[in-house]
Amino acid sequence: MPASYDAAALAAFADQQVSWQDKALPPAFWGRTVAEVLADKPRLSQLPTPLLTLSAPGLRHNVDTLARWCANHGVELAPHGKTTMAPALWAMQLEAGSWAITLANGFQLGVARAYGVSRVLIANAIISPLQLRWIADELAADPSFEVLVWADSVRTVEIMEAARAAYVGPDARPLDVLVEVGGLDGRTGARDAETAVAVGEAIANASTLRLAGVAGYEGAIGHGVEEADLETVRAYLRELAGIHTRLKGLYDAGVVPVVSAGGSQYFDDVATVLAPLGEDGARVVLRSGAYITHDDGMYRRMSPLGESPRTDGDRLVSAMHGWVRITSQPEPGLAIFDAGRRDLPFDQDLPEPQLIRPRADGEPVLKAAGMTVAKLNDQHGYLRFDGDPVLIGDELRVGLSHPCTAFDKWGLIPVVDDPDAADPVVVDLVRTFF
């Protein structure tokens, strides 16, 4: 059954006032509620630059596309909420059938609890006694709340058990824990099967913990989409499946073990290798997160449903864009625009010039051909071009790479009806929590 959320808490956002803290909105909107702003159907031309926007049809397409893909391939989806940290977007994913929301730490779990998310997978070890006690209190206060955490060493299990045993009574609900399996040169995770099995045994023997499955992140193992890279990913996933098989005798009766992997780059291989475990009673769960907006960079190249699809199904589309304004042309072939690393992601690829918005009523949107973003400073971007295609005052749309480092720069993000239109209409505002 999909996880639920608190619709009333989400709806209350409409009554919040916007202010000077919301850099996406101009002073003319400050002091008005979100509902009042949206009632006037503002257009992109009424918003300042720099700006990040989301595409309403793009978001809908991507959420529905991956939900349908998961259903067709026999896997569940617990999208990684840390990508957006936007409860309104989590709600879209849950309404489309997502089994849970994945998060990365205690703070993010607090956001999820504030919006009533009923099932959370924390793709990390939680060893802070303060956080473990708070989670215990949440489990005790809400019988419908479920949370699963990770452990990759016996010492991690010992720390969790000691913190909980000193705080909860013998009748407390156990904390569900997944054995995290890693790989050589990867991130966290047990590096060999014997260690992983020992971790599983320690969890099963703990008085306040419950062994709930195995998990890992193949994105830390794979580094490309050539066949050799994909086979490295598949070999890791086969090891993950093998460890689950070795642990089967340790699961409590009635527990449906979770086997989880799958970012936004290799979810096709995850389904191919792990989905058959579902026929033997496991719940196979993907954790893809960046798919909701896709992008015009890393995920366009790497996603199984990107520009070179490796699996069946509709292609994902980019549902996030940056908008920048030319403020200077200090020398031939160079223009400076008003956005930098504080506004746009740059850790994977620099922004991609796409369109020049009309300079006057009735002028068409122009393709930004022959332009390249050469570098970004904190608040400035460097646009290189041939000839004289831009003027001071021109507004450009740029494609972005890596949504995980786009959302964290914006506390409030406008959603537009059509990013290709001459003057898109703002149809929603999305609040993020970082």
C-alpha positions in Angstrom: 0.0 0.0 0.0 1.4 3.5 -0.8 2.4 5.7 2.0 0.1 8.6 2.9 0.6 12.2 3.9 -1.2 15.0 5.7 -3.2 16.8 3.0 -4.4 19.5 5.4 -0.8 20.4 6.4 0.0 20.7 2.7 -3.1 22.8 2.0 -2.2 25.2 4.8 0.7 26.4 2.6 -1.8 28.4 0.5 -2.4 30.7 3.5 1.2 31.5 4.1 2.5 35.0 3.2 5.4 35.4 0.8 8.0 38.0 1.7 11.5 39.4 1.1 12.9 35.9 2.0 11.5 34.5 -1.2 13.9 35.6 -3.9 11.8 34.2 -6.7 9.1 36.8 -6.1 9.2 40.6 -6.6 8.5 43.2 -3.9 5.0 43.8 -5.4 4.0 40.3 -4.2 5.4 40.5 -0.6 2.8 40.4 2.1 0.3 38.5 0.0 -0.6 34.9 0.6 0.4 32.1 -1.8 -3.3 31.7 -2.7 -3.6 35.4 -3.5 -0.5 35.4 -5.6 -1.7 32.4 -7.7 -5.2 33.8 -8.0 -3.9 36.6 -10.2 -2.2 34.1 -12.5 1.1 36.0 -12.7 3.3 35.6 -15.7 7.0 34.9 -16.0 7.6 38.5 -17.1 6.4 39.7 -13.7 9.1 37.7 -11.9 12.7 38.8 -11.3 15.9 37.1 -12.6 17.7 35.0 -11.7 15.0 32.5 -11.4 14.4 28.7 -11.2 11.1 27.4 -12.5 9.5 24.0 -12.7 7.3 22.8 -15.5 3.8 21.6 -14.5 3.3 19.3 -17.5 6.9 18.1 -17.2 6.5 17.1 -13.5 3.3 15.3 -14.2 4.8 13.4 -17.2 7.8 12.3 -15.2 5.9 11.2 -12.1 3.4 9.2 -14.2 6.1 7.8 -16.5 8.2 6.2 -13.7 5.2 5.1 -11.7 4.0 3.3 -14.8 7.4 1.9 -15.5 7.8 0.5 -12.0 4.4 -1.2 -12.2 5.3 -2.8 -15.5 8.6 -4.1 -14.1 7.4 -5.5 -10.8 9.1 -3.1 -8.4 8.0 -0.5 -5.9 9.2 3.1 -5.7 10.3 5.1 -2.7 11.6 8.2 -4.4 14.5 10.0 -2.8 12.8 13.1 -1.3 16.2 14.8 -0.6 16.3 15.7 -4.3 13.6 18.3 -3.9 12.8 18.5 -0.1 9.4 19.7 -1.3 6.5 18.1 0.4 4.1 19.2 -2.4 6.2 17.2 -4.9 6.4 14.2 -2.5 2.6 14.3 -2.4 2.5 14.0 -6.2 4.7 11.0 -6.0 2.7 9.3 -3.2 -0.6 10.0 -5.0 1.0 8.2 -8.0 1.5 5.1 -5.9 4.9 5.4 -4.3 5.4 3.0 -1.4 7.4 5.4 0.7 9.6 8.5 0.6 13.3 8.0 1.0 15.3 10.6 3.0 18.9 10.9 4.2 19.0 12.1 7.8 17.1 13.1 10.9 16.3 16.7 9.8 14.7 15.5 6.6 12.7 13.0 8.6 11.4 15.8 10.7 10.1 17.6 7.6 8.4 14.4 6.5 6.7 14.0 9.9 5.6 17.6 9.8 3.7 16.7 6.7 2.4 13.4 7.9 4.4 11.1 5.6 3.5 7.7 7.0 6.4 5.6 5.7 10.0 6.7 5.3 13.1 4.9 4.3 16.3 6.6 5.6 19.1 5.7 3.3 21.7 6.1 6.0 22.7 5.0 9.4 21.2 6.9 12.3 23.5 6.6 15.4 22.8 9.8 17.2 21.1 8.9 20.5 19.0 12.1 20.4 17.7 11.2 16.9 17.1 7.5 17.9 15.1 8.6 20.9 13.0 11.0 18.9 12.3 8.3 16.3 11.3 6.0 19.2 8.9 8.6 20.4 7.4 9.0 16.9 6.9 5.3 16.6 5.2 5.1 20.0 3.0 8.1 19.3 1.8 7.0 15.8 1.1 3.3 15.2 0.7 4.0 11.5 4.2 5.5 11.1 6.9 3.3 9.6 10.6 4.0 9.3 13.5 1.9 8.0 17.1 2.8 8.6 20.5 1.3 7.4 23.5 -0.3 9.1 26.7 -1.4 7.6 28.7 -2.6 10.6 28.2 -4.5 13.8 29.4 -1.5 15.7 26.6 0.6 14.2 24.1 -2.0 15.3 25.6 -2.0 18.8 25.3 1.8 19.1 21.7 1.8 17.9 20.8 -1.0 20.3 22.5 0.6 23.3 20.8 4.0 22.7 17.4 2.5 22.3 17.6 -0.2 25.0 18.5 2.6 27.6 15.4 4.6 26.5 12.5 2.3 25.4 10.7 -0.4 27.3 10.5 -4.1 26.4 7.2 -3.6 24.6 8.3 -0.8 22.4 8.0 -1.2 18.6 11.3 -2.3 17.1 13.2 -0.1 14.8 13.4 -1.7 11.3 17.0 -1.9 10.0 18.3 -2.8 6.5 21.8 -4.2 6.1 23.6 -1.8 3.8 25.8 -3.5 1.2 28.6 -1.5 -0.5 31.4 -2.1 -2.9 35.0 -1.4 -3.5 35.7 2.3 -3.9 32.0 3.0 -3.2 30.5 5.0 -0.4 29.2 3.4 2.7 28.1 -0.2 3.0 29.6 -3.6 4.1 32.4 -4.4 1.7 32.0 -8.2 1.7 29.3 -10.7 2.2 30.7 -12.1 5.5 30.6 -8.6 7.0 27.0 -8.0 5.7 25.8 -11.3 7.1 27.4 -10.5 10.5 25.6 -7.2 10.5 22.3 -9.0 9.7 22.9 -11.4 12.6 23.6 -8.6 15.0 20.4 -6.8 14.0 18.4 -10.0 14.4 19.8 -10.7 17.8 19.2 -7.1 19.1 16.3 -6.7 21.5 15.0 -3.3 20.1 15.8 -3.7 16.4 14.3 -5.8 13.7 16.0 -7.1 10.5 13.9 -5.7 7.7 16.0 -6.4 4.5 19.1 -5.3 2.6 19.9 -2.2 0.6 22.6 -0.4 -1.3 23.4 2.3 -3.8 24.7 1.2 -7.1 25.2 4.8 -8.2 28.4 4.8 -6.1 29.6 1.8 -8.0 28.8 2.7 -11.6 30.5 5.6 -13.4 29.1 5.5 -16.9 26.8 3.8 -19.3 29.2 1.7 -21.3 28.7 -2.0 -21.2 31.6 -2.5 -18.8 30.2 0.1 -16.4 26.7 -1.6 -16.6 28.1 -5.0 -15.9 30.0 -3.7 -12.8 26.6 -2.4 -11.6 24.9 -5.7 -12.3 27.6 -7.7 -10.5 27.1 -5.5 -7.4 23.3 -6.0 -7.6 23.8 -9.8 -7.9 25.9 -9.7 -4.7 23.2 -7.7 -3.0 20.6 -10.3 -4.0 22.9 -13.1 -2.7 23.2 -11.5 0.7 19.5 -11.2 1.0 19.2 -14.9 0.2 21.7 -15.7 2.9 19.8 -13.7 5.5 16.3 -15.1 4.7 16.4 -17.4 7.8 16.9 -14.4 10.1 13.8 -12.4 9.1 10.9 -12.5 11.7 7.8 -14.4 10.7 5.4 -12.1 8.9 8.1 -9.6 7.9 8.1 -8.8 4.2 11.8 -8.2 3.6 12.8 -5.1 1.6 15.5 -5.3 -1.0 16.3 -1.8 -2.2 18.6 -0.1 -4.6 18.2 2.2 -7.6 19.0 5.8 -8.1 18.1 7.6 -11.3 20.9 6.2 -13.5 20.6 2.4 -13.3 17.1 1.6 -12.3 16.6 -0.6 -15.4 19.5 -2.9 -14.2 18.1 -2.9 -10.7 14.8 -4.1 -11.9 16.4 -6.8 -14.2 18.5 -8.2 -11.4 16.4 -7.7 -8.3 12.7 -7.9 -9.4 12.8 -11.7 -9.6 13.2 -11.7 -5.7 9.7 -10.4 -5.5 8.5 -13.8 -6.7 10.1 -15.3 -3.5 8.4 -12.9 -1.1 10.7 -9.8 -1.1 9.5 -6.3 -1.7 11.9 -4.8 -4.3 12.1 -1.0 -3.9 13.7 1.6 -6.2 14.8 4.9 -4.7 15.1 7.1 -7.8 14.7 10.8 -7.0 16.1 13.0 -9.7 13.7 11.6 -12.3 10.9 13.9 -11.1 12.5 16.8 -13.0 15.1 14.9 -15.0 17.5 17.5 -16.4 19.4 18.8 -19.5 22.7 17.4 -18.4 23.9 14.4 -16.4 20.5 12.6 -16.2 19.7 13.4 -19.8 22.8 11.4 -20.7 22.7 8.8 -18.0 19.0 7.9 -17.3 17.7 4.7 -18.7 14.8 6.8 -20.0 17.0 9.7 -21.2 18.2 10.7 -24.6 19.6 7.2 -25.3 17.0 5.0 -23.7 18.1 1.6 -22.4 14.7 0.4 -21.5 11.1 0.5 -22.6 8.7 3.3 -21.7 8.2 7.0 -22.4 11.3 9.2 -22.2 11.6 11.6 -19.2 11.6 15.3 -20.0 13.4 18.2 -18.3 11.0 19.9 -15.9 13.3 22.5 -14.5 14.8 25.6 -16.1 16.8 28.6 -15.1 16.1 32.2 -16.3 18.9 34.8 -16.5 19.3 38.3 -17.7 22.2 39.8 -19.7 23.7 42.7 -17.6 26.9 43.5 -19.4 28.8 43.0 -22.7 32.3 44.1 -21.7 34.1 42.7 -24.7 33.3 41.1 -28.1 32.0 37.6 -27.8 31.3 37.8 -24.0 28.2 38.7 -22.1 27.7 38.6 -18.3 24.4 37.5 -16.9 22.9 37.9 -13.4 23.0 34.3 -12.1 25.9 32.3 -10.6 26.7 29.4 -8.3 24.3 30.7 -5.6 21.4 30.4 -8.1 22.1 27.5 -10.5 23.7 24.0 -10.2 27.2 23.7 -11.5 28.7 20.6 -9.9 28.0 18.2 -12.8 27.6 20.5 -15.9 27.3 24.2 -16.5 24.0 25.6 -17.6 23.0 25.2 -21.2 21.6 28.3 -23.1 18.4 27.3 -24.8 16.1 30.2 -25.6 16.0 34.0 -25.8 12.7 35.4 -24.6 11.0 38.0 -26.8 12.4 41.5 -26.6 9.0 43.1 -27.3 5.4 42.1 -27.7 4.8 39.9 -30.6 8.4 38.9 -31.2 9.0 35.1 -31.3 11.1 33.2 -28.8 14.5 32.6 -30.3 16.7 29.6 -30.0 20.0 30.4 -28.2 22.2 29.0 -30.9 26.0 29.4 -30.8 26.1 30.2 -27.1 27.9 28.6 -24.3 28.1 29.2 -20.6 31.9 29.3 -20.0 31.9 29.6 -16.2 30.0 30.8 -13.1 31.1 33.1 -10.2 29.0 33.4 -7.1 26.5 35.8 -8.7 27.6 36.1 -12.3 27.7 33.9 -15.3 29.9 34.1 -18.4 28.2 33.7 -21.8 30.4 33.2 -24.8 29.0 33.6 -28.3 29.8 34.3 -31.9 28.7 37.5 -33.6 26.2 39.7 -31.8 23.2 37.5 -30.8 22.4 39.0 -27.4 21.9 42.5 -26.0 22.0 43.9 -22.5 18.6 43.3 -21.0 17.9 40.1 -22.9 16.5 37.3 -20.9 17.6 33.7 -21.5 16.3 30.3 -20.5 19.0 27.9 -19.6 18.9 24.1 -19.2 20.3 22.8 -15.9 22.1 19.7 -14.8 21.6 17.8 -11.5 18.4 18.7 -9.7 19.9 17.8 -6.3 22.0 20.9 -6.4 19.3 23.1 -8.0 16.5 22.8 -5.5 18.7 23.6 -2.5 19.3 27.1 -3.8 15.6 28.1 -3.8 13.2 28.2 -0.9 10.2 29.0 -3.1 10.0 27.8 -6.7 7.4 28.9 -9.3 5.7 26.2 -11.4 4.8 27.4 -14.9 2.3 26.0 -17.4 4.5 26.0 -20.4 8.3 26.8 -20.3 8.4 27.1 -24.1 5.7 29.9 -24.2 6.6 33.5 -24.8 5.4 34.4 -21.3 4.5 31.4 -19.2 1.8 31.5 -16.6 2.7 30.7 -13.0 0.3 28.0 -11.8 1.8 27.0 -8.5 4.5 27.8 -5.9 6.5 25.0 -4.3 8.2 25.4 -0.9 11.4 23.6 -0.2 13.1 22.8 3.2 16.9 22.6 3.3 
